[in-house]
Amino acid sequence: MHGVFITGTSTGVGKTHIGVLLARALRAKNIAVVPRKPIESGCRKIDGELDPEDARALMEASGYTGTLSEICPYRFEPPVSPVRAAHLANKALSTEHLVSVCLNNSRGGFILVEGAGGFYSPLAEDGLNADLAVALQLPVLLVTEDTLGCLNHVLLNAEAIQVRGLTLAGVVLNNIHETRDASMDNAADLRDRLRCPVFTQGPGQRDDDIADGLLEHILALPDVHQRSRMAM
């Protein structure tokens, strides 16, 4: 099973943007994409239905022919953490529920899972984003904002991912607010400390190039079954 679990150092760091770029790159290579955003809060009501904006963006980018409910069955309106939103809706979700969502109708495709919030953010009653990633045994792509202080955030997350026994597939630094100090080079500093690709947005760097570079590395990683055999 090939795939990737996209997480962030926090919320609002551009996970969906990177997921969309990867989905488009996979589609360009004629690789079937199975996008999953099992739970999304902060959904707007459109014609009386909650619309998961991030999940919809992944669906459109991947050309997924299934339903939006397969991608994101658990949707909540309050813009709060998924677990808090579920509590407000009198619902209790388990990691097992979310694993089932991610694996349902996924055979033969590249599973692209986007978490909610950061790697250690609560996602279900009994687990964090980290627990879902472990249950799926997918390599983790870490997204952060390219700003002062992100080195600490990235290195803490990289250690947490390693402690969980997962592969850090890469790090993406998003220049979200375009306020990066010209004297700062977080990508170079991280490359000195991590053994994975580090990508950053900046002058002369195209989104498509970032996605292609990420995808080339991710597709070269052993799939779940191969990793299991190597660990035996």
N, C-alpha and C positions, 0 to 999 in steps of 0.2 A: 504494500500500500504506500504510494507516494503521496506526499502532501506537506503542508506547513501550517504551523500555528502562529498567528500574528498577534503579538501583544505589545504593550507600550510601557514606558516608565511612568505614565500617568494617563489621564483622560485628555482628549483634545490634542494629541501629539501627531495625528495624521495617519492612524492605522488604516482607516478605510481607503484613504488616498493611495497608500502603498498597495493595499489589497487589490484595488481596481487596476493599478498598473501591472501587477503580476497576473491578474486574470486576463487582461488584454494580451500580455506577452505569451501566456500559455495558449490562448485561443489562436494567436497568430501562428503558432507551431502545430496547430490542429490537435492539441491535447485537450481532451474533455475535462472540463473544470467542474468540480462539485463545491460550490460556495456554501459556507455555513456561518451564520451569525445567530446561534441558537437562542440568544436572549438579547433584547434591545429595549432600553428605557429611553424616555424623552421623545416618544413617538407622537407625531401630530395626528389629529383626527381629520380624515378626508372622507367626505360622504358617509360619516358615521363609523368609519373603520380606522383603526390605528395603522398608520403607515410607517414601517421601519425604513427610514431613509437610507441608512448605511447598507442594510441587507438588499434593498432595491438596487443600489448602486453596484453592488457586487454581482447581482443577478444580471443586470444589463451589460456589464463589462465582460462577463464570462459567456454570455449567450446561453445561459442555462435554460433548458426546455422544461424543467419541472416547475413546481409552483413556488410562490413566495413563502407559503406556509411551510414548505419543506426546508427552506433556508432559515426562516426565523418564525417559529411557531409561538414563541413567548414574547409578547410585546406589551409594553406598559407606557402610560402617558407621562407620569411625573419624571422630570429630569434629575433623578437621583440614582443611587447605586441599584443594580438589578435586584439584589436581595431585598433592599428596602422597598423598592417598587412592587416586588412580589408580595411582600407583607401587606402593603397598603391595599393590594387587590385580593387579599385573603387567599393567596396561593403559596404553596410550598414546593420548591423545585429541588431535585437532588442531582448530584453529578451524574448519576446513572441515567436520568432523564436526558441530560444534555449530551451525553455520549451517544445515546440512541439516536438523537436528532442528527448528530454529525455523521453517523455511519449509515443511516437509513438511505437506501438507493444510491449508495456511493461506489458500488463495485465497478472497477475498471476505470475510475476517474481519478484525477488529482484533487485531493481534498484540501480546500483552502478555508481554514477556520479562523475567524476573527473573534477574539475575546472581547470583553467589556471592561474598560479601565486598565489598570496595571496588572502585572503578573501575579501579585499577591492580593489583588482585590477580590473580595468575596463574590462568588458567582452563583452559588447555590447554598441551600441550608447546611450542607455537609462538606462544602469545598470551595476552593479558590479557583481562579483561572489556572493557576499552576496545577491543580489537581485534575482539571479537564485535560490539560496538555499531557500530563503523565498517563492518564487513562488511554489517551489516543496514541501515545508514543510517537508523536510527531516532532520533527525538529522545530525550533522556535526562532522566529524572526522578531527582533526587538526594534521598536520604533521609538524615537525620542525627538524632542525639539532641540535644534542646534543652538544652544544658548549657554551662557555662563552657568555652571553648576551641573551640566548634564553629564560630565565625566563621572562624578560620584554616583548619579542615578544609574548610569549604564553599567558601571562596574559592580554595583550592588546587585543589580538584576542579573548580570552575567554570572555572578557567584551563586545566586539563588537557582538559576537554571541548571548550573553544573551540579549543585547539591541534589537537585531533583533527578539527576541522572539523565538529563536531556541534552541534546546537541543544540548549541547556539549557531544557527545557520548564518546569521549575519546581523549587522546593525545598520539602521538607516537613520541619518541625522536630517531632520526636516527643518529647513529655514522658513518657518511658518510666517513669522512677522517681518521677515527681511530686515532685521535689525542687528544682524551678527556683526560684531566688531571685527574689522579687517585684520587686526593683529592676533585674533584667536584662530586656532586650528585644532578643533576638537577631534576631527577625523584622524589627523596625524598622531595626536596624543593617544587616541584609543588603539590605533594600529600598533603602537609600541607595547600595548598591554594586553591585547586580545589576539587569539589565534583564529580569527574568522574575518571575512570581508567586512569592511566598513565603508558605507556609501554616504555621500552628502550631496545636497542640492546646492548649486552655486552657479556663478557665471560660466557659461560655456558647457554646462552639464545638462543634458537632456533627460527628461523623465524616462523616455524609452530606453536610453542607454543604461540608466540605473536599473530598470526592470530587467533588461536583458542580462546584465551582469549578475544580478541576484538569482535569476532563474537558472542560469548556467551552473552556478554553484549548487543550488538546491537540488537540481535534477541529478547532479553527480553524487549526492549523498546516498548511502545505502538505504533501501526501503525498510519498512518495519520488520519484515520477515528476515531480511539479510542481517539487520542489526541484532536480531534475536539469536541467529545462528552464530554470529561473531562473538556474542557474549557467553556462549555455552562452553 
